[in-house]
């Protein structure tokens, strides 16, 4: 019996960072992969991100980035 698997879609995430610490304040998937068992670990991993660099000192408050996460096999 052949089983067909469909690949998860590339999710779109929005991540809000604190401008002072570079740590994630909140994260959400605006577009799901279509698989809750894939979405959960992706979302959890986003909370481990930290941004850094000289430009952070120029910011006046939290900022949000939106990105497409490309899934490869």
Steps between C-alpha positions, in 0.01 A plus 500: 500500500648832394468789742514858380657768712459867432776738596431769758458855367763759581365687803499877544602623845481834679751548779498797738838582657597716795726780378709502818571130551445363148282225649167385358195656664245308293483280194219365287453312179292708261488207258515144625691215342172312503632260763464580872782258585733707279364843599555445872875434487554785252316746723686377809836541325425863414495588870868402520607762247694808611589791273811710547694775333574869515166599342307382809624803695333729244154351552250673729284199580414139419497401134341222298639309207293286265661217310431196293671191637612270220475132586736264318536126513 
